[in-house]
Amino acid sequence: MISNIDRILIEIVGHHLFRLPMPSLDAVDMEALLTEALHQSVFPIVYSEVEDRDLSESFRNLGFTAVVKNIQNEHAHYELHKILQDVPYVIIKGLASAYYYPDSIYRQSGDVDFLVSEENLDRADAILVQNGFHKKSGSGEHGFHWRYSREDEKAEMHWQAPGVPSVGGDMIRAYLADTVQKAELVEKAQGSFYMPSPFHHGLILLLHTASHLTSGGIGLRHLCDWLVFENSLGDGFTDLFEKPLKEIGLWRFAQILTKCGEVAFGLPAKTWCEGIDSSLCEALLEDILSAGNFGRKDKKRSSESKLIRDNGTRTVKRSNTVQNLYQNTLERARNTGLPLPLGIVNVVLQYVGRTLSGKRNNVLDPHIRKEALSRQKLYSQLGLFETE
């Protein structure tokens, strides 16, 4: 059930992004509203619409800080463009997503994520190091990016778009192969950057959203990123996306996310989403709001994902949770590089140690298993990477 605070939050975001009517705020608990906006990573948007209200000093400081960070992040993208003049690259997520917002400065930002071709990795790495960036320990452990920091700046250099299945992802990789080559230059008074073509941006958004949804969870910002992008294409969306998304098994997911815009914000219905049940979208919206961005509201999400998610195919497993946990343990054991029996012992002992120390939730907790089953039932209806 969506709470009244969540409903007000959605209406404010809808007003900001889609010029929908602004809700009455006369009886609204502003602290609860802004706290929820933080959980959903839409705080700058909401703060910009309520800053003339009677707010606490702490939230005013947070509002000022959020905008300053967004400005700094935007300029970090422009600085990266200057640094990488001799290396073809493209921004993914971040400023590329903010480009589709009415005012990019209010899209809550994080790291500077960019993509380069594999043959340019070492050259780009050398340029970053020459310009004061330091590669962080553990970089490359996910197999598709290196992480860097420079003072307060954080950057991730990818050689593959995030969310591509390691098993069965060849067609997706083929569709994304020319992402850097087809990048589009955006020039502003403050600076410039390369962003993906609309097709590549949309596909990367879907992959990223699906990946986080089935693991730690997504917040309202992910849905907003999709909706402002999809709405920008108007009637041209199906011509660009229907065939390729059906081929790779993400067409239904795109339909559901777009239908969520109709259910949540009252956006105009799209004829290509007519077959999607509104009740499924309502359930997904409740799931998004209960998780918060990357599980910010529900810290058990990543533990639950171990019981339902296939990390190789990025799909939701439909067998029972004990079997799923066993299969995920085997997968992690194989990735240790040790003989399988030793790898299993290593993985189990590490997890037991982290559970006892409080760093991890116990995946065998009955409540975690119950919630995992609920998410499994919901996500299995999304048809992720399932082709006809």
C-alpha positions as CSV (number, residue, x, y, z in Angstrom):
1,M,0.0,0.0,0.0
2,I,1.5,3.4,-1.0
3,S,1.5,5.8,1.9
4,N,0.2,9.3,1.8
5,I,3.7,10.7,2.1
6,D,4.8,8.6,-0.9
7,R,1.8,9.8,-2.9
8,I,2.6,13.4,-2.1
9,L,6.2,12.8,-3.1
10,I,5.1,11.3,-6.4
11,E,2.8,14.3,-7.1
12,I,5.6,16.8,-6.4
13,V,8.0,14.9,-8.7
14,G,5.3,14.7,-11.3
15,H,4.8,18.5,-11.1
16,H,8.5,19.2,-11.5
17,L,9.2,16.7,-14.3
18,F,5.9,16.7,-16.3
19,R,4.2,20.0,-15.2
20,L,1.4,18.1,-13.5
21,P,-0.7,19.9,-10.8
22,M,1.2,20.7,-7.6
23,P,-0.4,19.0,-4.5
24,S,-1.5,20.9,-1.5
25,L,1.2,20.8,1.2
26,D,-0.9,22.4,4.0
27,A,-1.0,19.3,6.3
28,V,2.1,17.6,5.1
29,D,4.9,16.5,7.5
30,M,7.8,18.2,5.7
31,E,10.4,16.3,7.6
32,A,8.9,12.9,6.6
33,L,8.5,14.1,3.0
34,L,12.1,15.2,2.6
35,T,13.4,12.1,4.4
36,E,11.5,10.0,1.9
37,A,12.9,12.1,-0.9
38,L,16.4,11.3,0.4
39,H,15.6,7.5,0.4
40,Q,14.3,7.7,-3.2
41,S,17.2,9.9,-4.5
42,V,14.9,12.7,-5.7
43,F,15.8,15.1,-2.9
44,P,17.0,18.0,-5.0
45,I,13.8,17.9,-7.1
46,V,11.5,17.9,-4.0
47,Y,13.6,20.5,-2.1
48,S,13.4,22.9,-5.1
49,E,9.6,22.7,-4.9
50,V,9.2,23.2,-1.1
51,E,12.1,25.4,-0.1
52,D,9.8,28.3,0.5
53,R,8.0,26.3,3.3
54,D,8.9,26.3,7.0
55,L,11.8,23.8,7.0
56,S,14.4,22.9,9.6
57,E,17.9,24.3,9.4
58,S,19.3,20.8,8.8
59,F,17.1,20.2,5.7
60,R,18.0,23.7,4.4
61,N,21.7,22.8,4.7
62,L,21.0,19.4,3.0
63,G,19.2,21.3,0.2
64,F,22.0,23.7,-0.4
65,T,24.6,20.9,-0.2
66,A,22.6,18.7,-2.7
67,V,22.6,21.5,-5.3
68,V,26.2,22.3,-4.8
69,K,27.2,18.7,-5.2
70,N,25.2,18.5,-8.4
71,I,26.9,21.6,-9.8
72,Q,30.3,20.1,-8.9
73,N,29.4,16.8,-10.5
74,E,28.3,18.5,-13.7
75,H,31.6,20.4,-13.9
76,A,33.5,17.1,-13.2
77,H,31.9,15.8,-16.4
78,Y,33.0,18.8,-18.3
79,E,36.5,18.5,-16.9
80,L,36.6,14.8,-17.9
81,H,35.8,15.8,-21.4
82,K,38.8,18.1,-21.5
83,I,41.1,15.4,-20.0
84,L,40.0,12.8,-22.6
85,Q,40.3,14.9,-25.7
86,D,42.4,12.3,-27.4
87,V,40.4,9.2,-26.2
88,P,36.9,8.5,-27.6
89,Y,34.5,8.1,-24.7
90,V,30.8,8.5,-23.8
91,I,29.1,9.4,-20.5
92,I,26.7,6.7,-19.3
93,K,24.0,7.4,-16.6
94,G,24.8,10.6,-14.7
95,L,24.8,13.7,-16.8
96,A,23.5,11.7,-19.8
97,S,20.3,10.9,-17.8
98,A,20.1,14.4,-16.4
99,Y,20.1,15.7,-20.0
100,Y,16.5,14.6,-20.4
101,Y,15.3,16.4,-17.2
102,P,13.7,19.9,-17.4
103,D,16.6,21.2,-15.4
104,S,19.6,18.9,-15.2
105,I,20.9,20.5,-12.0
106,Y,18.0,18.9,-10.0
107,R,18.7,15.3,-11.0
108,Q,20.5,13.8,-8.0
109,S,24.0,12.8,-9.2
110,G,26.6,10.4,-8.0
111,D,29.8,9.3,-9.7
112,V,31.0,10.2,-13.2
113,D,30.5,7.0,-15.2
114,F,32.0,6.8,-18.7
115,L,32.6,4.1,-21.3
116,V,35.7,3.6,-23.5
117,S,36.5,0.9,-25.9
118,E,38.7,-1.9,-24.4
119,E,41.6,-1.1,-26.7
120,N,41.7,2.4,-25.2
121,L,41.6,1.3,-21.5
122,D,45.3,1.6,-20.8
123,R,45.6,5.0,-22.6
124,A,42.7,6.4,-20.7
125,D,44.0,5.0,-17.4
126,A,47.3,6.7,-18.0
127,I,45.6,10.0,-18.7
128,L,43.5,9.8,-15.6
129,V,46.5,9.1,-13.4
130,Q,48.5,11.9,-15.0
131,N,45.7,14.2,-14.1
132,G,45.6,13.3,-10.4
133,F,43.2,10.4,-10.3
134,H,44.0,7.3,-8.2
135,K,42.7,3.9,-9.1
136,K,40.9,2.4,-6.1
137,S,41.5,-1.0,-4.7
138,G,39.1,-3.6,-5.9
139,S,38.7,-2.0,-9.2
140,G,37.8,-4.5,-11.9
141,E,36.3,-7.0,-9.5
142,H,33.0,-6.8,-11.3
143,G,34.7,-7.4,-14.6
144,F,33.5,-4.3,-16.4
145,H,34.9,-1.1,-14.8
146,W,37.7,0.5,-12.9
147,R,37.0,3.0,-10.1
148,Y,39.0,6.2,-9.5
149,S,39.0,9.1,-7.1
150,R,40.5,12.6,-7.0
151,E,39.9,14.6,-3.9
152,D,36.1,14.7,-3.7
153,E,35.6,13.4,-7.2
154,K,34.7,9.8,-8.0
155,A,34.7,8.3,-11.5
156,E,34.1,4.9,-13.0
157,M,35.7,3.9,-16.3
158,H,33.7,1.1,-18.0
159,W,34.6,-1.0,-20.9
160,Q,31.2,-2.7,-20.9
161,A,27.8,-1.2,-20.0
162,P,26.6,-2.2,-16.6
163,G,23.9,-4.9,-16.3
164,V,24.8,-6.9,-19.4
165,P,24.3,-10.6,-18.6
166,S,27.6,-12.6,-18.5
167,V,25.6,-15.6,-19.8
168,G,23.5,-15.1,-23.0
169,G,24.4,-11.4,-23.4
170,D,26.1,-11.7,-26.9
171,M,23.2,-10.0,-28.7
172,I,23.1,-7.1,-26.2
173,R,26.8,-6.6,-26.5
174,A,26.4,-6.6,-30.3
175,Y,23.8,-3.8,-30.0
176,L,26.0,-1.8,-27.7
177,A,29.3,-2.4,-29.6
178,D,29.1,1.0,-31.4
179,T,28.1,3.0,-28.3
180,V,31.3,5.1,-28.2
181,Q,31.4,5.5,-32.0
182,K,27.8,6.8,-32.2
183,A,28.2,9.1,-29.1
184,E,26.6,12.6,-29.5
185,L,28.4,15.8,-28.4
186,V,26.4,18.0,-26.1
187,E,27.8,21.6,-25.9
188,K,26.7,24.0,-23.2
189,A,28.0,27.4,-22.1
190,Q,29.6,25.7,-19.0
191,G,31.2,22.9,-20.9
192,S,30.8,19.9,-23.2
193,F,30.5,16.1,-22.9
194,Y,29.7,13.1,-25.1
195,M,26.4,11.2,-24.4
196,P,25.0,8.0,-25.9
197,S,22.6,8.1,-28.9
198,P,19.0,7.7,-27.8
199,F,19.0,4.0,-28.6
200,H,22.1,3.2,-26.6
201,H,21.1,5.4,-23.7
202,G,17.7,3.7,-23.5
203,L,19.2,0.2,-23.6
204,I,21.8,1.1,-20.9
205,L,19.0,2.6,-18.7
206,L,17.0,-0.6,-19.0
207,L,20.0,-2.9,-18.2
208,H,21.0,-0.8,-15.3
209,T,17.5,-0.6,-13.8
210,A,16.8,-4.3,-14.2
211,S,20.2,-5.2,-12.6
212,H,19.7,-3.1,-9.5
213,L,16.0,-3.9,-9.2
214,T,16.7,-7.6,-8.7
215,S,19.6,-7.0,-6.4
216,G,19.7,-4.1,-3.9
217,G,16.6,-2.4,-5.2
218,I,15.9,0.8,-7.0
219,G,14.4,4.1,-6.0
220,L,12.0,6.6,-7.6
221,R,15.0,8.2,-9.4
222,H,15.5,5.2,-11.6
223,L,11.8,5.3,-12.7
224,C,12.1,9.0,-13.4
225,D,15.2,8.5,-15.5
226,W,13.3,6.1,-17.7
227,L,10.1,8.2,-17.9
228,V,11.7,11.5,-18.9
229,F,13.8,9.7,-21.5
230,E,10.9,7.7,-23.0
231,N,8.6,10.7,-23.0
232,S,11.2,12.7,-24.9
233,L,10.9,10.3,-27.9
234,G,7.2,10.6,-28.4
235,D,5.8,8.4,-31.1
236,G,9.3,7.5,-32.3
237,F,9.9,5.2,-29.3
238,T,8.5,2.0,-30.8
239,D,10.2,2.4,-34.2
240,L,13.6,2.7,-32.4
241,F,13.1,0.1,-29.7
242,E,10.4,-2.5,-30.3
243,K,12.3,-4.9,-32.5
244,P,15.7,-5.0,-30.6
245,L,14.1,-5.1,-27.2
246,K,11.9,-8.0,-28.2
247,E,15.0,-9.8,-29.5
248,I,16.9,-9.4,-26.2
249,G,13.9,-9.9,-23.9
250,L,13.5,-6.4,-22.4
251,W,10.4,-5.2,-24.4
252,R,8.0,-6.2,-21.6
253,F,10.1,-4.5,-19.0
254,A,10.1,-1.3,-21.0
255,Q,6.3,-1.6,-21.3
256,I,5.9,-2.1,-17.6
257,L,8.2,0.9,-16.6
258,T,6.3,3.1,-19.1
259,K,2.9,1.9,-17.8
260,C,4.2,2.8,-14.3
261,G,4.3,6.4,-15.4
262,E,0.6,6.2,-16.3
263,V,-0.2,4.6,-12.9
264,A,2.1,6.7,-10.7
265,F,2.0,10.1,-12.4
266,G,-1.1,9.9,-14.6
267,L,0.9,10.3,-17.8
268,P,-1.0,9.8,-21.0
269,A,-1.5,6.1,-21.8
270,K,0.7,4.6,-24.6
271,T,-1.0,2.3,-27.1
272,W,2.1,0.0,-27.1
273,C,1.6,-0.7,-23.3
274,E,-2.1,-1.6,-23.5
275,G,-1.5,-5.3,-22.7
276,I,0.2,-4.5,-19.3
277,D,-1.9,-5.0,-16.2
278,S,-2.1,-1.9,-14.0
279,S,-2.1,-4.0,-10.9
280,L,1.3,-5.3,-11.8
281,C,2.6,-1.7,-12.1
282,E,1.1,-0.8,-8.8
283,A,2.8,-3.8,-7.1
284,L,6.1,-2.8,-8.8
285,L,5.7,0.8,-7.7
286,E,5.1,-0.3,-4.1
287,D,8.3,-2.5,-4.3
288,I,10.3,0.5,-5.6
289,L,9.1,2.8,-2.8
290,S,9.7,0.2,-0.1
291,A,13.3,-0.4,-1.2
292,G,14.6,3.1,-1.7
293,N,17.5,3.8,-4.0
294,F,19.9,0.8,-3.9
295,G,18.0,-0.5,-0.9
296,R,18.5,2.6,1.2
297,K,15.2,1.9,3.0
298,D,15.5,-1.8,3.2
299,K,19.0,-3.1,3.9
300,K,17.9,-6.7,3.5
301,R,17.4,-6.4,-0.2
302,S,20.9,-7.6,-1.3
303,S,20.6,-10.6,1.0
304,E,17.2,-11.5,-0.4
305,S,18.7,-11.3,-3.9
306,K,21.0,-14.3,-3.1
307,L,17.8,-16.4,-2.8
308,I,16.2,-15.4,-6.1
309,R,18.6,-14.0,-8.6
310,D,20.8,-15.6,-11.2
311,N,23.9,-13.4,-11.4
312,G,25.1,-14.9,-14.7
313,T,21.9,-14.4,-16.7
314,R,20.6,-11.4,-14.6
315,T,17.2,-13.2,-14.5
316,V,15.0,-14.2,-11.5
317,K,15.3,-17.9,-10.6
318,R,12.0,-19.7,-10.2
319,S,13.1,-22.7,-8.2
320,N,12.9,-22.7,-4.4
321,T,15.1,-20.3,-2.4
322,V,17.3,-23.1,-0.9
323,Q,18.2,-24.4,-4.4
324,N,18.9,-20.8,-5.5
325,L,21.2,-20.1,-2.6
326,Y,23.1,-23.3,-3.3
327,Q,23.5,-22.4,-7.0
328,N,24.7,-18.9,-6.1
329,T,27.2,-20.4,-3.6
330,L,28.5,-22.7,-6.4
331,E,28.8,-19.7,-8.7
332,R,30.8,-17.6,-6.2
333,A,33.0,-20.7,-5.4
334,R,33.9,-21.1,-9.0
335,N,34.9,-17.5,-9.2
336,T,37.4,-17.8,-6.3
337,G,39.9,-19.7,-8.6
338,L,40.2,-22.4,-6.0
339,P,39.3,-26.1,-6.5
340,L,35.5,-26.3,-6.2
341,P,35.3,-28.0,-2.7
342,L,37.8,-25.5,-1.3
343,G,36.0,-22.6,-3.0
344,I,32.7,-23.6,-1.4
345,V,34.3,-23.8,2.1
346,N,35.9,-20.4,1.4
347,V,32.6,-18.8,0.4
348,V,30.7,-20.3,3.3
349,L,33.2,-19.4,5.9
350,Q,33.5,-15.8,4.6
351,Y,29.7,-15.4,4.7
352,V,29.4,-16.9,8.2
353,G,32.1,-14.6,9.5
354,R,30.4,-11.5,8.0
355,T,27.0,-12.6,9.4
356,L,28.3,-13.2,12.9
357,S,30.1,-9.8,12.8
358,G,26.8,-8.1,11.7
359,K,28.2,-7.0,8.3
360,R,25.7,-9.3,6.5
361,N,22.1,-10.4,7.1
362,N,21.4,-14.1,7.7
363,V,19.9,-15.3,4.4
364,L,18.2,-18.2,6.2
365,D,16.2,-15.8,8.4
366,P,12.5,-16.7,7.9
367,H,11.6,-13.0,7.3
368,I,14.3,-12.6,4.7
369,R,13.1,-15.8,2.9
370,K,9.5,-14.6,3.0
371,E,10.3,-11.3,1.5
372,A,12.6,-13.0,-1.1
373,L,9.7,-15.2,-2.2
374,S,7.4,-12.1,-2.5
375,R,10.0,-10.4,-4.7
376,Q,10.5,-13.6,-6.7
377,K,6.8,-13.8,-7.5
378,L,6.7,-10.1,-8.6
379,Y,9.9,-10.0,-10.6
380,S,9.1,-13.3,-12.4
381,Q,6.3,-11.4,-14.1
382,L,8.7,-8.9,-15.6
383,G,10.0,-11.3,-18.2
384,L,13.6,-10.1,-17.9
385,F,15.7,-11.3,-20.8
386,E,12.9,-13.7,-21.8
387,T,12.4,-13.8,-25.5
388,E,9.3,-15.1,-27.3
